[in-house]
Every structure is written in structure tokens, then in C-alpha cells.
């Protein structure tokens, strides 16, 4: 009686009936948090010994996402369910704006209080800096020079604030706003 809709795809792995059942059974436990017909996007992938599951649950105004890696896909599936449940409990008050986003969640989740001492997001430091126009490649160089894993800059090509970030394998990513 799952009320969630699963979209499960595999990369370098066949999504067997056993894997599909494991995903739907484990992540199906989360259905008590969401409104009926919530779509859950699941990607299972294998790279060498890395068995990875990525779960994305778009809800009005937010995206709930987690990815977990282990050397066993069933372990990864267990881990991802626990992490998402913890996220939902920890950030409940931030996720649900009673007037706007409540429709995306189950009434039981909205009504229940979860205790988590460190549920409040606390910003403990604010940095201010000059944003000089540069291209993404120059931003990557600046990031490396600073020894950071990301760098915020004004993209001279698009005239927007962007972020470059370091990825695994000495590659870089670029985050651009979408209007």
C-alpha cells in the first residue's frame, strides 16, 4: 500500500526485482512523512566497488536529497533511508511553512513534534568580500590558490553570481542560478 511513486533507474547495474523491492520497502517507510503520490527518484549506480544510491524527493519549494555509498547496495539502501528520515525530523520546522508547503507532507508529519537539540541552523560567521568579475576558469584558479573547496564569484560571461566547486577526481563544477 505504498502511496509514494518510485522512479528507479540503474547506471552500470541492472535494477533487479530484488533491488526494486528493497528500495520500495525501505524508502516506503518514509511515506508517513509525505502527501500521497509523492514522487521519489532513485538512481542506483556501481563504480568499481562503490555501490551508490541517490534519492531525490522534490516537494513544493524544496528538494530532499541524499546519496550513500558502500560496498553493498542493500547497505547503501538502508543508510539512505536512515539519513533522509533524520533530515526530515531535524529540519521539520524549516521544511514546513504551514501556509505554503504543508500540502507536500503527510498530516501526521506536520502534527508530530520531533526533538532534536541541534535542529536550529546556526550561522556562526559571516564573511564579506569584494566580488570582482572573472570567468569560471579564473575562479577555479582563485579557489585553488586559497585552498578552498568552493569559490563564489561574479561571472563576467553571464553577469551573474556563480559558484565553482571541487569535485572528486580533480575536476570542477559550476553552479549557476536559474531564473
SVG drawing of the C-alpha trace seen along z (x, -y; Angstrom):
<svg xmlns="http://www.w3.org/2000/svg" viewBox="-3 -45 51 55">
<polyline fill="none" stroke="black" stroke-width="0.4" points="0.0,0.0 2.8,-2.4 1.5,-5.8 4.8,-7.1 5.6,-6.7 9.1,-5.3 11.1,-6.1 14.1,-3.8 16.9,-3.8 20.2,-1.9 23.7,-3.0 26.1,-0.2 23.7,2.0 20.5,3.9 17.7,3.0 16.6,6.5 13.2,7.3 15.1,7.8 16.7,4.4 13.4,2.7 11.6,4.4 14.4,3.5 14.2,-0.2 10.4,-0.3 10.2,1.5 13.0,-0.6 12.0,-4.0 8.3,-3.1 8.8,-3.6 9.1,-7.3 5.6,-7.5 4.3,-8.6 6.1,-11.9 4.8,-12.7 1.5,-13.5 0.0,-10.8 1.5,-10.4 4.9,-11.9 7.4,-11.0 10.7,-9.5 13.6,-9.5 16.1,-6.8 19.3,-6.2 21.4,-3.1 24.9,-3.0 28.1,-1.0 31.6,-2.2 34.3,0.5 33.4,1.4 31.3,-1.6 27.6,-0.8 25.8,-4.1 22.2,-5.1 21.0,-8.7 17.5,-9.6 15.8,-12.9 12.3,-13.8 11.0,-17.0 8.5,-18.7 6.9,-22.1 9.7,-24.7 12.4,-22.2 14.3,-19.1 15.1,-16.4 18.2,-14.6 20.7,-12.1 23.3,-9.8 25.0,-6.9 27.8,-4.7 29.0,-1.4 30.4,1.9 26.9,3.4 23.8,1.9 21.5,3.2 23.6,1.5 23.5,-1.7 19.7,-1.5 19.5,-1.1 21.8,-4.0 20.0,-6.4 16.6,-5.7 18.1,-6.5 19.7,-9.7 16.6,-11.0 14.4,-10.2 16.9,-12.0 16.9,-15.1 13.1,-15.2 12.9,-15.1 15.8,-17.6 14.5,-20.2 10.8,-19.7 10.1,-23.3 12.2,-24.7 10.7,-22.5 7.1,-23.2 5.8,-26.6 2.2,-25.9 0.6,-28.2 2.6,-27.1 4.4,-23.8 2.2,-21.7 0.3,-20.1 3.5,-18.3 3.7,-16.4 1.6,-14.0 -0.6,-15.4 1.0,-13.1 4.4,-14.5 3.1,-18.1 1.4,-17.5 4.2,-15.5 6.9,-17.2 10.4,-15.8 13.1,-16.5 16.5,-17.4 18.7,-19.7 20.7,-20.8 17.9,-21.3 18.4,-25.0 20.8,-26.1 23.2,-28.5 25.3,-30.8 28.4,-31.5 30.4,-33.5 29.7,-35.9 32.4,-36.7 32.2,-39.7 34.4,-40.1 34.7,-42.1 33.3,-40.2 35.4,-41.0 34.2,-39.9 36.1,-36.8 35.4,-33.8 34.8,-30.3 38.4,-29.1 39.9,-32.1 37.6,-31.4 38.9,-27.8 42.4,-29.1 41.5,-31.6 39.8,-28.7 43.0,-26.6 45.2,-29.5 43.0,-29.9 42.9,-26.2 39.1,-26.2 36.7,-23.6 34.3,-26.2 34.5,-29.8 31.8,-32.4 32.4,-34.9 30.7,-37.3 30.8,-35.5 32.0,-38.1 30.5,-36.0 26.9,-35.7 27.0,-38.7 25.6,-36.6 26.9,-35.3 28.2,-31.7 30.0,-29.2 32.7,-26.8 33.5,-23.8 36.0,-21.0 34.7,-17.5 36.3,-14.1 39.0,-13.2 40.4,-16.8 37.5,-18.1 35.4,-21.2 31.7,-22.0 29.9,-25.3 26.7,-26.3 24.6,-28.9 21.3,-30.5 18.3,-29.5 15.6,-32.2"/>
</svg>
